[in-house]
Amino acid sequence: MSSERPVRSAVDGARFRQVLGHFPTGVTVITAAGPDGPAGLAVGSFFSVSLDPPLVAFCAAKTSSSYPKVEAAGHFVVNVLGDDQEDVCRVFAGKGDKFAGLGYRPSPGSGAPVINDVLAWIDCDIDTVHEAGDHWIVVGHVRELEVGDESGGPLVFYRGGYGRFAP
């Protein structure tokens, strides 16, 4: 196998986003407990990596003002949002005090915020961080995880909007 990378074609960013928008993603909020208080960001690129050891990963934009706080904490909780938590996602996708008026509790492992009524939560230590274009790929080693509120379905992002999944 050659170590040379192939020449890459120029792909229009708007077209890239439009085409990939046809792939639905679940919506999560990544939270951490830092020295200056809790931090968090909305993430649509979350995935499992390995069963042994248990690893998960998410991608954070290099322009994120919240991700450096998560990285500095050295741990994070993945909060899997339910289909009734679009408002939570919108808060964490924006700027400002994201935790004002939000119900949450500390995870038993890292103490990172577990948002009330999420479908599931996964408490992790940062294992590795990889640079990938305009994002960071953050791999977390799972400490603890739990299923939360099973009464609804997941919040899904598809073609630029939020929706619900019905099996």
N, C-alpha and C positions, 0 to 999 in steps of 0.2 A: 504494500500500500504506500502510495506517495505521500510525503509530508507536505507537499505543496497544496495550497488551497486553490480551488477553481476560481476563475474570474467571475465575479458576481455581476449580474445585470442590475441596472437601476430600476427599482420598483417605486412607483408613485405612492407616497404615504397614505393619501386619501383612498386610493384604490385598494391598498393592502388592508386598511382598516375596514373598508366596505366588504371585501370578500371574507375576511376572517370573522366579521360580525355575524356570519351565517353559522358559526359554531357556537352553540349555547354554552355558557359557563355558569357554574355556581358562584354565589357571592359570599365572601367571607370578610370579616374584619379582624385584622391583626392587632393585638394589644400587647403592651408591655408596662411593667412597673419600673419607672426610672427614678433617679434621685430628685428630679424636679416635678414628680407626679406622674400620673398615667399618660401614655401616648398611644396613638392608634391610627390606622389607615385602612381604607377599603381596598380589597384586593379581589380580582376576578381570576387571577392566574395562580391557583393553589392546586397542588397535586401530591399524591403519594409517590414515594421514591423507592422504598425498600421495606420488606418485612423483617429482615434480620441483618443488621439492626433496624429497629423501627425508625424510618426517616420520612419526613415530608418536606415540601419546599413551596415557596411562593416567590413571585417576582415583584420587585419594587422599583419604581422609576428613580433614576438618579436625581431627578429634580424634586423628589418628595422632601418636604420639610419635616415630616414625621418619622420617616424611616431611620434617619441617623439616631434618633432617640431610642428606637427599638434596638438598633445594633449596639448602642452604648450599654443598654440594659443587659445584653447577652442572652436574653431569653424572650419568648413570646408565647401568646396563646392565639390559636386560630379559633375564631368564633364563627361557626357555620350558621348563616342567617336563614330564618324562616321566611316563608312567602308573605308574612304580615310585617316584615321588618325593613321594608324599602326606605322608610324614613331614617332608620339607623344608618343604613348604607349611605344615604345622601349626606348625613352629618359627617361621617368619617371620610367621605370623598372631598369634603371642603376644608376650610381653614377655621381657626378659632378654637374655643374650648369645646372639645368634642364630648366631654364627659358630663357637662352641666345638665342636670336633670335626668341623666341616664342611670337606670338601675343596673348595678353590677356588684360582683363580689370578688375577692381575691382567689385565684386558683390555689389549691392546697400545696402545689409544688413550688412554683416560682413567685407566686403572689400577684402575677399579672391579672388584669381584669378579665373576668368571665361575664359577658353581658347576659342579663336576665333573658330568659325565654328563647335562647338560641337552640337550634336543632341538636348541636353537638359542640364540644370544645376539645381542643388538643393543646396540651401544655408542653412546650419544647425549650430546649437549650439550643442556641445557635451552634451548629456544627461547622459549617463552612459557608463562605460567601464567594460567589463567582461573578466576575464581570461579564456582561453579555450585552453588547451594544449600548443602548441608552437605559438599560435596567441592570439591577443586581438580582442574581438568583440566590436566594437564601435557603440553605438546607438546615433543617432543624431535627435534632435527636429528640424523639418523643419521650417525655417523662411520665405523663399521665394523660388519660383521655376519658371522655364520658359522653354518653348520649344524653341529650337534654329533653326538650319539649318535642314529643313525637306526634302532637295533635295536628300539625300542618305539614306542608311540603316545603321544599327548598325555594329560596329566592333565586331566580334565574335571570341572567343578563343575555339578551339576544337581539341582534340587529339594532343596537343603540337604545334599547329600552328594557324595562324590568317586566318579568312575567312569572308565571307559576307553572309547576310541573304537575300533571295529573297522570298517574300510572294507568 
